[in-house]
Amino acid sequence: MGDEMDFNPYYGVFPYRDFIKTEGIPVIEAYSVDCHTVALEPWERLGGLGTYVHLAGKSDFLSAYVVEIPPGGELKPEQHMHDELMHVISGRGATVIEDPDGKKHSFEWGPTAIFGIPMNAKHQIFNGSGTEPARLAAVTDLPIIFNIFHRPEFIFENQFTFPERANVERYYEGEGEFREVKPGRHQWETNFVPDLINFELPVWKARGAAGNNIQFLLGDSSMHCHISEFQQGTYKKAHAHNAGAHIFCVTGEGYSLLWKKGENPVDAQRVDWKPGTLYAPPDGPTYHQHFNVAEGVSRYLVFGFGGARYPVLDSKMEGYENMDRSEKDGGRQVEYEDEDPRIIQLYEKELADRGLKSKMGEFVGAR
């Protein structure tokens, strides 16, 4: 026997990995990708052009893909027994989602929109332009579903319905319901958010630097979704959690530092981001911290496994309880006064190189 164990059909089988080998599109493995430029190839099952994106921090539960619909084109109708959240990267189009009773809901989307595909609802996605392609990115929990049930027929040809997830008309019209919980956990329940740039966000002081945030519940999904913003000349407090958070830059420009406990945060791992960048901090847990270097507000969107309403796992609920609680109090957040001083030194240099000024003095204080 060689250094590598020969394949054994009775040991270490992952049906999801076998399935994606049959899809006929690339599988990109990376720390981050630019959804605007990532290479795509024809996708027979879904239509259009596509690629799977397996980020370093995707976790065991999730995968992502990018799909492009050619001008005047459409994806094939489908339904599936897994959750799926979608973010419009570029272009304009429409999605039609069908209720279990046959009623169809149609909504039009443009850049920065997000929407959820209700569990196993029949749906189809169309490009609304005859001259420009449309690109969308999706994050799904297909890996864990496939590894449990094994059979594509169960996932893609199952006729069981979930009427409670798909039948609120106004949720397809850009409307929704605000569910008050507490800062950082407030929720907007809907199926479709047409514009993430101008969506009003509640204040979330605990994360620092005058940041705002809201959680979205899309299609009554068990997946996580939130958007956060922070102002020019500011950065967020660092916090740590396990893998799975797929982070999209929606507007602005900046960078994120990622490090493990004991590492130098400015020399470990850095991701520079701009609209269309997608990345996911790896398992560890990994500390990560977001820095705005734009002339204006930056916003980022996060898709993940286990939402604020339906955490699914006890570990996810523990994360929600501790994500903005100081490490000194048993939480997962590093307060400004406890962070490595090299962090703000780097940030202020980054701003100075761009001719911008830091506003962190009013939050961090003198060093």
Residue pairs with C-beta under 8 A, 6 or more apart in sequence:
14 147
15 146
15 147
15 150
16 63
16 142
16 143
16 146
16 147
19 146
19 152
20 27
20 52
20 63
23 43
23 45
23 52
24 41
24 42
24 43
24 44
24 45
25 40
25 41
25 42
25 43
25 49
25 50
25 51
25 52
26 39
26 40
26 41
26 51
26 52
27 51
27 52
27 54
28 38
28 39
28 51
28 52
28 53
28 54
29 54
29 55
29 56
30 53
30 54
30 55
30 56
31 55
31 56
31 269
31 271
31 279
32 55
32 271
32 273
32 277
32 278
32 279
33 53
33 55
33 66
33 277
33 278
33 279
34 276
34 277
34 278
35 66
35 89
35 135
35 137
35 248
35 276
35 277
35 278
36 89
36 90
36 135
36 275
36 276
37 276
38 51
38 53
38 66
39 51
40 49
40 50
40 51
40 66
40 67
40 68
41 49
41 50
41 51
42 48
42 49
43 49
43 50
43 67
45 76
46 67
46 75
46 76
46 78
47 69
47 73
47 74
47 75
47 76
48 67
48 68
48 69
48 70
48 73
48 75
49 67
49 68
49 70
50 65
50 66
50 67
50 68
51 65
51 66
52 63
52 64
52 65
53 63
53 64
53 65
53 66
53 137
53 278
54 63
54 64
55 64
55 246
55 278
55 279
55 280
56 280
56 282
57 243
57 244
57 245
57 279
57 280
57 281
57 282
57 283
57 286
58 64
58 243
58 244
58 246
58 280
59 242
59 243
59 244
59 280
59 283
59 305
60 143
60 144
61 141
61 143
61 144
61 244
61 305
62 139
62 140
62 141
62 143
62 144
62 244
62 246
62 303
62 304
62 305
63 139
63 140
63 142
63 143
64 137
64 138
64 139
64 140
64 246
64 278
64 303
65 137
65 138
65 140
66 89
66 135
66 136
66 137
66 138
67 75
67 135
67 136
67 137
67 138
68 133
68 134
68 135
69 75
69 91
69 93
69 125
69 126
69 127
69 133
69 134
69 135
69 136
70 127
70 133
71 127
71 129
71 130
71 131
71 132
71 133
72 127
72 129
72 130
73 126
73 127
74 124
74 125
74 126
74 127
75 124
75 125
75 126
76 124
77 122
77 123
77 124
78 122
78 123
78 124
78 156
79 120
79 121
79 122
79 123
79 156
79 158
80 117
80 120
80 142
80 155
80 156
81 119
81 120
81 145
81 149
81 154
81 155
81 156
81 158
81 160
82 119
82 140
82 141
82 142
82 145
82 146
82 155
83 116
83 117
83 119
83 140
83 141
83 219
83 221
83 222
83 223
84 116
84 117
84 138
84 139
84 140
85 114
85 115
85 116
85 117
85 138
85 139
85 140
85 218
85 221
85 223
85 225
85 303
86 114
86 115
86 116
86 117
86 136
86 137
86 138
87 112
87 113
87 114
87 136
87 137
87 138
87 248
87 301
87 303
88 109
88 110
88 111
88 112
88 113
88 114
88 134
88 135
88 136
89 111
89 135
89 136
89 137
89 276
90 111
90 133
90 134
90 135
90 276
91 110
91 111
91 127
91 128
91 129
91 132
91 133
91 134
91 135
92 108
92 109
92 110
92 111
92 127
92 128
92 129
92 132
92 134
93 108
93 109
93 125
93 126
93 127
93 128
93 129
93 134
94 106
94 107
94 108
94 109
94 125
94 126
94 128
95 106
95 107
95 109
95 115
95 123
95 124
95 125
95 126
96 104
96 105
96 106
96 123
96 124
96 126
97 104
97 105
97 106
97 117
97 118
97 121
97 122
97 123
97 166
97 172
97 191
98 104
98 105
98 121
98 122
98 123
98 166
99 105
99 121
99 163
99 166
99 167
100 121
100 161
100 162
100 163
100 166
100 167
101 163
101 167
103 167
105 166
105 169
105 172
105 191
106 172
107 115
107 172
107 173
107 174
107 192
107 194
108 128
108 194
109 115
109 192
109 194
110 194
110 195
112 195
112 196
112 197
112 250
112 251
113 192
113 193
113 194
113 195
113 196
114 192
114 193
114 196
114 216
114 218
114 225
114 301
115 191
115 192
115 193
115 218
115 219
116 191
116 192
116 218
116 219
116 221
116 223
116 225
117 123
117 219
118 162
118 165
118 166
118 191
118 219
118 220
118 221
119 162
119 165
119 219
119 220
119 221
120 158
120 160
120 161
120 162
121 162
121 165
121 166
121 219
125 136
127 133
127 134
128 134
137 248
137 278
139 223
139 246
139 303
139 304
141 222
141 223
141 305
142 155
144 305
145 155
146 152
146 155
149 155
162 220
164 220
165 219
165 220
165 221
166 191
166 219
168 191
170 176
171 189
171 190
171 191
171 192
172 191
172 192
173 192
174 190
174 192
174 193
174 194
175 190
176 188
176 189
176 190
176 193
177 188
177 189
177 190
178 186
178 187
178 188
178 189
179 186
179 187
179 188
179 189
179 217
179 309
180 186
181 187
181 308
183 202
183 203
183 204
183 205
183 206
183 213
184 204
184 206
184 207
184 213
184 323
184 324
185 215
185 308
185 320
186 202
186 213
186 214
186 215
187 214
187 215
187 216
187 217
187 308
187 309
188 214
188 215
188 216
188 217
189 216
189 217
189 220
190 216
190 217
190 218
191 218
191 219
192 218
193 199
193 216
193 218
196 227
196 250
196 251
196 299
196 301
197 250
197 251
197 299
199 214
199 227
201 212
201 213
201 214
201 227
201 228
201 229
202 212
202 213
202 214
203 210
203 211
203 212
204 211
204 212
204 213
204 228
204 324
205 211
206 324
206 325
206 333
207 213
207 228
207 236
207 237
207 239
207 324
207 333
208 235
208 236
208 237
208 336
208 363
209 230
209 231
209 234
209 235
209 236
209 237
209 359
209 360
209 363
210 230
210 231
210 234
210 363
211 228
211 229
211 230
211 231
211 234
211 236
212 228
212 229
212 230
213 226
213 227
213 228
213 229
214 226
214 227
215 224
215 225
215 226
215 307
215 308
216 225
216 226
216 227
217 225
217 307
217 308
217 309
218 225
221 307
221 310
222 305
222 306
222 307
222 310
222 312
223 303
223 304
223 305
223 306
223 307
224 245
224 302
224 303
224 304
224 305
224 306
224 307
224 308
224 316
225 301
225 302
225 303
225 304
225 307
226 301
226 302
226 308
227 250
227 299
227 300
227 301
227 302
228 236
228 299
228 300
228 302
229 297
229 298
229 299
229 300
230 236
230 290
230 292
230 297
230 298
231 292
231 297
231 359
232 292
232 294
232 295
232 296
232 297
232 356
232 359
233 292
233 351
233 356
233 357
233 358
233 359
233 360
234 292
234 358
234 359
234 360
234 363
235 254
235 289
235 290
235 291
235 292
235 347
235 360
236 289
236 290
236 291
237 289
237 324
237 333
237 334
237 335
237 336
237 339
238 257
238 265
238 287
238 288
238 289
238 333
238 334
238 339
238 343
239 287
239 288
239 289
239 323
239 324
239 332
239 333
239 334
240 261
240 284
240 285
240 286
240 287
240 288
240 332
241 281
241 285
241 286
241 319
241 323
241 332
242 283
242 284
242 285
242 286
242 315
242 319
243 280
243 281
243 282
243 283
243 284
243 286
244 280
244 304
244 305
244 306
245 280
245 281
245 302
245 303
245 304
246 278
246 279
246 280
246 302
246 303
246 304
247 256
247 273
247 278
247 279
247 280
247 281
247 300
247 301
247 302
248 276
248 277
248 278
248 300
248 301
248 302
248 303
249 273
249 274
249 275
249 276
249 277
249 298
249 299
249 300
250 275
250 299
250 300
250 301
251 275
251 296
251 297
251 298
251 299
252 274
252 275
252 292
252 294
252 296
252 297
252 298
252 299
253 273
253 274
253 292
253 293
253 294
253 298
254 272
254 273
254 290
254 291
254 292
254 293
254 294
254 298
255 270
255 271
255 272
255 273
255 290
255 291
255 293
255 350
256 270
256 271
256 273
256 279
256 281
256 288
256 289
256 290
256 291
257 265
257 266
257 268
257 269
257 270
257 287
257 288
257 289
257 291
257 343
258 268
258 269
258 270
258 271
258 281
258 282
258 286
258 287
258 288
259 265
259 268
259 269
259 286
259 287
259 288
260 268
260 284
260 286
260 287
261 284
261 287
264 340
264 342
265 287
265 289
265 339
265 340
265 342
265 343
266 340
266 342
266 343
266 346
271 277
271 279
273 279
273 300
281 288
285 332
287 334
289 334
289 339
289 343
290 298
290 300
291 347
291 350
292 298
293 350
293 351
293 354
293 356
295 354
295 356
305 312
305 316
306 312
306 313
306 316
308 320
311 317
311 320
319 332
322 330
322 331
322 332
322 333
323 331
323 332
323 333
324 331
324 333
325 331
325 332
325 333
326 333
326 334
326 335
326 338
327 333
327 334
327 335
327 338
328 335
328 338
336 360
336 363
336 364
336 365
337 364
337 365
341 367
344 358
344 360
344 364
344 367
347 358
347 360
348 358
348 360
351 357
351 358
